Amino acid sequence: MDWQKNILDRDAEIADLLTNTKRIAVLGIKTEAQSFQPAFYVPQYMKNAGFEIVPVPVYYPEATEILGAKVYRKLVDIPGEIDLVNIFRRSADVAQHTADILAKKPRAVWMQSGIYNDEAAQELAQNGIKVVQNLCLMVEHRALR
């Protein structure tokens, strides 16, 4: 299998991914108290655009709900299918979530602007998961509407 076809970087590939995405788990989401940070306002924008957001904060142990949705601590604990995992973590921290991502088997993983981890991306792609790196989900969604 040519795993490199699962690394998406062309507008048409990204448009197709977004067209077929309904449910987004946000790994590293912030709470309403950090509403000025991209890790909150990007998922908020996506929710307002009609996507279901499943919050998976890394910090904020007191948070039980973000954007009106139940908080999960691990991707694998989320019931049902996940179309896209949107990652708000430092590039170096992505690898520590790879096993959880692989266990959940989302259709795709999206690393936000400034976030990329080629080793993790390759492992995910080799396991049939589509990967976008170093792009803002909100910016791309707006551009492709």
N, C-alpha and C positions, 0 to 999 in steps of 0.2 A: 504494500500500500504506500502511495506517495503521501506521507503525512503533511508535506509542505502545502498541499492544497487546502489544509485546514487552518492555515495562517492567513487571515483575511486582511487585505490592505487596499483593495480597490473599491471605489464608490459603489459599483454594482453589487459586489459581494456584501458590503455593509448594508446597503438598502434591502437586499434580500433577507439578510439576517434580521433586521429590524421589522420588516413586514411580517415575518413569521415568529415574532416574539410577543408574548402576552404577559408572562410571569417572570419577574426579575428579582433574584435574591441579591441584596446589597451587602457585601462583606466589608465591614469597616464603616458602616453607616454611623453618622453622628446623630445626636438627639436634637430636639427642637431648641434646646438651650444653645446649640452651636449652629443656628440657622444661617449664619453668615458664611459658613464654610461649605465648599463644594460637596463634601461627603454628606451634607444634608440637603442643600438646595438642588443638586442634580437629581437625586431620587424624588424629591418633591415635584420637580418639573415633570419627570417621567410619569409619576402618579397622575398629575393633572392632565397629562397627554393621553391618559387612558390605560396605562400599564398597571398591573398588579405588582405592588412592591412588598417583598418579604424582607424585613430588617434582620441583619445578622451583625450586630455590633461586636467589636472586639473588646472595647472598654465599656464603661457605663453599666456595671453589674446591677444597679438599681432599676434600670430601664426594663419595663415589661411590655411597653407598646411604643412604637415610633410611627408617625404618619398614620395613626389609627389602626395599625396592624400589629399582631402579636410578634414579639421578639423571639428569635431562636439563637442559640449560642453556637450551634454547628450546622453546617449545610445539611449533613446527613440526617439531622433531626426534623427537617422540614417535610411535612407530609405532601405527597403528590409530586408531580413533575416540575422541574425548573427549566425554563427556556434559556435563561441567561444569568450568569453570576457576574455582577458588576463589582469590581474590586477597587477599594480605596485603602490601600496599604502601601507602605514603602516598597520599592522594588525588591530590596533584600529580604523583605518579610513574606513575599508571595510564596516562596518555596514551602514554608511551614504549613501552608493551607492546601498544598497539592493533593495530599492523601484524602482529605475531606472532600475536595472537589471531585476527585476520581470516584470516591465512594458514592457520591450523589449522582454522578453522571448527567450534568446539565448538557443541553445541546451546544452551549457556547459560553465562553469566558471573555469578559471585556475588562482590560486594565486601563484605568483612566489616564488622562494626560500626565506625562512625566513618570508613569509606572510601566516598567517592562522588565521581564525576566525571561531571557531566551531559553534557559534550561527548562524552566517550568512550562513555558509555552510549547516547547518541543515535546515534552512528556505528555501534556494534555492533547496536543495535536496527534501524536502517535496513538493515543487511545480514542481517537475519533471525535474529539471535542474541538469545535471551531474556536479560534483565538484571535482577538483584536488586542493590540498593545498600543499604549501611548497616544490614545485619542479620547476626547471627551464625548461621552454618550449623548449629553444634552446638545452639544454643538453639532454633532453628526446628525442627530435626529432632526434638529431645526433645519439643517442644510438640505436634507433629503425629503422634507415634506413637500 
